[in-house]
Amino acid sequence: MTKHTYLLTILCFFSLIGPALAQNTLDMRFFSKLPIQHDGRIKPMESFARHLNAKLQSNPNLENQTAIYFIAEAFFDPAKFSVKPLFDVSDSKLKQTLGLNGKQPLFSLSVIIPLLQKKRSFLEKILEKNPNEWNETEKKLYDLYETASLLKSVMTSFQIFLPLKIPLPERLISELNIPASDAETYLTFKKHEERFKTYLQKQPPEQIREDVKAFLFQITAIEQNTDRQNFVRILPPEWPLNTSDEWNSPWILINTGLSGPESAAYISQWERMAAAYRDNSPAEWRQASQSALNHALEFKNIDTTKNKLNLEVTYLTLNPYFFTLIFYALTLGICLIAFMKPELPLSILGLTTLISGSLFQMIAIIMRIIILERPPVSTLFESILFVSLICVATSLIMAILRKDKTFLIFIGALLGILFYYLGAYFAKSGDTLQVLTAVLDTSFWLGTHVIIITAGYGLCAITAMVAHFYLFKCVFNDNNASYLVPLTLKLALASLLLTTVGTILGGIWADQSWGRFWGWDPKENGALLIVLWLIWAIHGKIAGQLKDLGFMACIALLNIIVALAWFGVNLLNVGLHSYGFINGIAYGLSAFCIAEIVLIAVLTYISIRKFKHEA
Amino acid sequence: MKLNLILLLLFTIVALGITTYLNHFSRPQILSVPQPTDQEITNFPPAPTFSFTTLDQKSYEITEFKGKIIILNFWASWCAPCVVEFPKLLELASQEPENIILIAISVDADKQNIDTFFNKMGADFQKNIHQKNVLIGWDPNKAISQDLFQTILYPETYIIGRDLTLRRKIVGADTDFSSEAFRKNLLKELH
């Protein structure tokens, strides 16, 4: 056979198997866009699914299963979901606490829940303590409890319209004159509850048969499980006079009398989806999920969010930051080649790739602004991404205006990548587009004070990076490094302007929100520290107290000041800015500060010696 | 150098002065929290179209009552609050025979229970129940109450406007339907 025949055979094989494979998989396109209220906003199911999936991210079993399939199984096939080994309990102390044996690291919800119930009193004791006093095992146990409870409530959210595990005995169906189809789910059985209760009242307790008792037990368990489950809020308030914008889970809506014809119709769409899922019927599933989405998009209160659901799903599936990283890495590679082979005209290519990367980053930030309706600096993670863009944009502007393009493009790309990984560290459990509801929940001030101060951080970072390069150039026999001093001075002045204005605006905000302009809050002190450091270094340089090397070393040290002001104050867990408190960051920050001090000290020392030697 | 020192000192004094001023005169203000107000709502959802059968086996379509205020009540003889509320609804219907139609749909499984309940009631009740604008429906399989209106807790009352739109839902039996205030408000709201 020729090469072409082989190729044709392969193509025929895939064209035959392709549709078959597609038919066996449920199409999640419509389901992923269904609206749900979570974390104080309306988001698509895809986002909610990723949020939950991220809680179990340490589990390798989930790598091959996308979040949306994960949530669909939890909703519609809880029995199968509950026996899946999802929880990573590899920590030996945690295992011991829970009474688990063996080397097996993963356990299912059906194993974990009973064990946690046994440890109820122990958990209560932990909760009585201040979280700061918890030891590692207690923290892990609490995390496990929280995640297990969350998944349990997700699993039980739709229990009211899923098939009953214990069927109503056949003879009762005919004796009570209940239509057979109404004996299938809790909600349909509820229609005939009165007949069932009357039957039970008539029976002497000792004559009630075991199968009836089991059925009754099941009904009570469903009611207890779903009674307060209001985590999966898929239904908006239906009544026009209802001023609350709180959505509800199906059971809560029905059980509080907030339901009506519209929610009844929507819940029946969900019932249809659940049946199609359990029957593994792709065609029916597609139709049911599409009509559920069409129905949901007709909700009165969803008008403003409608387009954002599509946008958020696009944002999550496109992942623009991935392309940003690729382009920045490419830029870095081009710059390294350009450094090694200066004769090659690579600066334009580097500039193009850096612009492409920054465009993707800008698109991502704009998408976030539209989706979250907040300025892009609501969380520490977001502020890192914003600072990264400021750094790249500043380096791009400078690269376009100045001759030393390659060096500036390199700095931009390097900072872009460094901040990307820093952001990834802070969003360990994945970017779940969370909205902050603490003191920063004021769009106007986020849009002014926080943006200006974080832009200031970005400029400080790029200024310090240029200073680092100056020191490196001095050490590595480059006598032309002095041209970087005026550039650094200009950047330092710009940084000073932004950080000062940002700090003053922060004071005004504090005055409006808390009634005082300045309260010596750690974050305020941190911002002031940056301003004072810059003033000191710039004055030292202008007044001639600091020579070029001393000034550049001081500016290089600005990195530490910024890191302490930006991340360090959150570690103190005091004051009003504890929004970014993250355990374990202290080691990283300390290591960074020590490494920076050592690096700058060594570079400066070698440079001084070199200058003395040359003199 | 001397001039610099003076300037630095002046700057510090001015900065401290501004800070003290702002701290001293900008005390927290007590602002009232805006209360949600009843908004003018125009886009009421349409009532679902359905037909029901009365105790005397007559069938009606909800659309037949277009132009009147429909009070759709879901009740059961075994539900104590429903039993308390029922006479009040009848009284309201008797006060406005031209404007109001009361459709009281019972979800009792056994029709006999409804009859027993009616027979127990006093003379006023017996008179009011036979008014032309009172229709007692029976929905033993809850096809209307639960499948269509998703009512699980009883009583629940829907107020349907003359244009067959859903105007209000009243959960529980706390509303005094027979009161003058309720009747006037209803007529004013749904003129």
Interface residues (C-beta under 8 A of the other chain):
Chain A: P179 D182 L187 K190 K191 H192 E194 R195 T198 E238 W239 P240 L241 T243 I254 N255 T256 G257 S259 G260 P261 E262 S263 A264 I267 K300 G507 D511 W514 G515 R516 F517 W518
Chain B: T19 L22 N23 S26 R27 P28 Q29 P36 D38 Q39 I41 N43 F44 P45 A47 P48 A76 W78 V107 D108 A109 N141 K142 Q146 D147 L148 F149 Q150 T151 I152 L153 E156 L166 R168 K169 V171 G172
